[in-house]
């Protein structure tokens, strides 16, 4: 049974939890509340500002789940049987049950137990991938929470990863705030920040539907990032095009349909190519890429054997 919000509750959410959200962002948030059956008034699910969209002069809002929300979703499956105690390690790779060093841990791991699995499902979160940093204008270094509670924050990231691995059907595409690095609360938007845009193809002067929104360029960049440009060209071919600028104003419906197809396709590819820890790859061909945190790695054959190298 999905949660239903009264008109008064929707107005309250719009005034408080989603006070800076657009109508579409708010509707998407309410849809996620229904999908996950989480209570926004209990802070199990909430909206946060993420990054800076220079084109629109605002910080887009994203839905995020609290770690308690993750645990509740897992418990509702009826197959969640708890988890192992978190462990931490330093650069030496020795796992410890408690972190007492003054320096932050290099990694944390947690195992989630499913009643229908023979072994716990472990996930490892590395400090380098998840520590949330302040901007250079604010002195750099870990933000206040990560500086003070770094071991706890990192173990929650590992737990979120493990829960998502154990319950992909229920938690696919959902992330906690601890996993999502951001500096938006600690600095003004900088020119160097990436622009996040979901702009759809729209009509423009001169008959070229993409002369100013660059919608196809943005999705193409995601394909190129993972060496998957062949699928970008394949999607265009499905609509009888070799290049995105071949769409004309009269073909706006086809252009939007092609763009939507690409967005869904590359999102599925990104999910398939995401790994939780490196180096521990599945069998790969030389030159294939994988996503780990905010970074892209490429596998290659070195004289010492197969290895990873960071390409972005």
N, C-alpha and C positions, 0 to 999 in steps of 0.2 A: 504494500500500500504506500503510495507516494504522498509526501506531506502536501497539504493544501494550505495556502496562505489567504487569510481574509483580506479585504480591501485595506483595512486599517493596518494590518501587518505589512502588506506590500508598501504602503506609504511610509511606515516606520523604517523599513529596510532601505528605501530610497533616500530617506532623510539622514540616516545614520550609517549603517554598514556600507551602503552604496551611494553616499552623498556626492561623490565626484564622478560617478559612473555615467556613461551614456545609456540611452534606452536599450541599445543592443547588448551592452555589457551587463546591464542589470538583468535583462531577460535571460542571458546565458547563465548568469549566476543562479537565478531561480530554477532554471532547468537542471543545473548540476545539483542543487539542493534536492530536487525530486529524484534524480538518478541515484544519488548516494544515500538519500533518506537521512541526511545529517541536519542538525539544528543550528541555524546561523546565530540564534539568540544565545546559544550556549558556547559559541566560539568553536564549534566543531568544524565549521566551514566559514570562510570569510573572503572578502575582496581586498586586494592590496594594489598599490601602485607599483608598476614594474618598468624600469628603464625610462627613456624619454623619447617621444616621437617628435622630432624636430619639425617635420612637415606639418603637423597639426598643433604644435605648441602645447602639448600636454603629455602627462604620463598615463599610458593605458592602464586599465584595471584588469587584474587577473584573479581567477578563483584559486584559492589555496586551501588545503586541508590541514587541520592540526594533527599532531601525532596521535592524540586521543581519538580523533575521527578515523584515522587509519586503523587503529586497534578495534574500534567499534565495528567498522565494515568487515574486518577479518573475523571478528567474533560472530557476526550474524550469519556467516557462511555455514556455521556448525562444524567446521573442520579445523578451526584454530585451536591448538593445544598448547599455547604459550610460546616461550622463546628462551634461548640461553641467556645467561648473564653477559653483558657487553665486555669486550676485551680491547686493550689498546697495545700498540707497539710503537717503538721509536725507529730510527733509521737502522738499528741492528736487526729488526724483524722478529724480536722476541716478544711474544704475546704475554700481557700481564693482566691480572684481574682488577687492578686498581692503578690509576695513573697519579704518581706523586711527584714527578719531575717538575721543575720550574718551566722547562721548555714544553711547548705543546706536543702532543703525540703526532706521529707521522701518519697513523691510520687507526681505525677502529673497526671491529667486526661484531656482528650479531647474527645469531641463527634463529630462524622462525620454525616452529614445529607444527606440521600438519598431521592430523590424526590418520590420514590415509597415505602418508609417505613414510618410508622406512628410515630416512635420515633427515636431520634438520637442514633447512635451506639457508646457507650462510651468504652474507653480503659484506663486502669490505668498502669502507669509505675512506678516501685519502684526504689528509689535511689540505694538500695542495689543490685538490679539486673542489673542495666545499667551503673552506674558510672564507667568510664574508669580509671583504676589505673596505676600509675607508678610502675615499678619493685622495689623490696626492695633495690637493688643496687643503685637505683636513689632516695632513700629516702622514697619510698612508697607514699601513699596518692593520691588524684585525680590528673590527668594530668592537664596541663596548661589550656586547654579549660574548663574542668569540674570544676576546682577550681575557675575560673573567671566568667563563664557563666553557672553555674550548673543548675539554674532554667530553662533557655532557652533550654539547651541541653536535660534536662529531659522531658520538654513539647514536644520537637520534637520527642522523642522516643514514647511518648503517642500518638502523632498524627499519627506516622507511624503505630503503632499497630491498631489504630482505622480505618485508611484507609484500612489496609489489611483485617480487619474483615468486613468492608463494601463492599469491592471489591475483594473477594477471587479469582475469576476467573482471574482477570487481575494482581493481585499482589502476588499471592501465590509463595512462595520461594524467594521473593525479599526482600532485607533489606537495610536500610540506614547505613552509616558509624557510625552514632550516636548510633545505636543499637548494633553494633559489637565491644565489648570490645577488645582492643589490646594494647600491649606495645611495638610493634616492632620498632616504631620510637624513643623509649626512652631508649632502652637497647640492648645489644648484646644477641644473643640467649643463653639460659641457658640449662644445661643438664636436668633440671626438667621439661622443657616445653614439652607438649604433641606432639607426632609425628602425623602429618596428612598425610595419605597416601592413594592414590587411586590405588595402585599397583594391577594389575590384576594377576591371576594365570598364571605362566609361567613355562616352563620346568626346571627341576633341576636334579642334579646328583642323581643316585640311584633309579630313577623311581618314586620318590615322588614329585609331581608337586608343593608342598607347603613347601618344606623343608627350604626355606630361605626367602620367600616374606611375609608369614603370612597373605595373603590376606583374607582367611576365618576367621582367628582369629580376625581380626579387625572388620569385619562385625558382627561376633558372639558377640563381646563385646558390640555392640550397642543393640543387642537383650537382652542380659543379664541385661544391665543397666535398662531396663524397664520391667523386669520380663516377657519377651516375647520369651524366648528361645524355647518354644514349636514350634513357627513358623520357627525357624532356623532348627530344626529337621525335620519339615514337608517339608521344601524346599529341604533338602537332600533326603528325601524319594521320592520326585517327580522324582528324577534322579537316584533312585535305590541304594542310599547310606545311611549308618548309620552314618559314620564319613567322614569328608572332606578329610582325608588322604587316603581314599580308591580310590580316583581318580588316575589313572595311566597316564603316558605320552601319551599313545595312546588315552586317553579320554580327551585331552585338550579342545576340542570344547565343550563337555558337562560340563567340569569344569568351563569354562568361562561363559557359559550360566547359570549355577546354581548360580555362584557368582553374575552375573548381575541381576538375578531374586531376590536374597536376598537383594542387594543394593536398588532396587526399592521398595521392600516390606517393609524393615525397615524404609526407608525414608517416605513412606506413613503412617506407624504406628507412627513415631515421629511427623509428622504433625497433626495426629488425636489426639495425647495425649498432645499436647502443649496448655497451657492456658496462658492468659495474666496476671492474678492476682490470688493471693491466700490469705486467704482461701475463696473460693466461688465455690466449686466444683459442677460439674454435679453429678447426682446420681452414686455412685461408690460402689464396693464391698470392704470389708476390705482387705488391702494388695495391691490394685491397685496403679499404679504410674502415675504421670503426670510430664511434663517438664515445668518449669517456668524459663525463662532466661537461665542461664548456670547451673541450679540446678535441681535435681530430687527430688520430694516429694512423700511420700507414705501415703495413707489414712489409718487410723486405728481407731478402736472403743475404746475410753478411757472411764473411769467412768463418765466423764462429758459430753460424747457424741462424735460424730464423729469429728476427728481433722486431721491435717496434721503433718507429721514429715519429716524433710529433711534427705535424705539417701545418698546424694552425693553432 
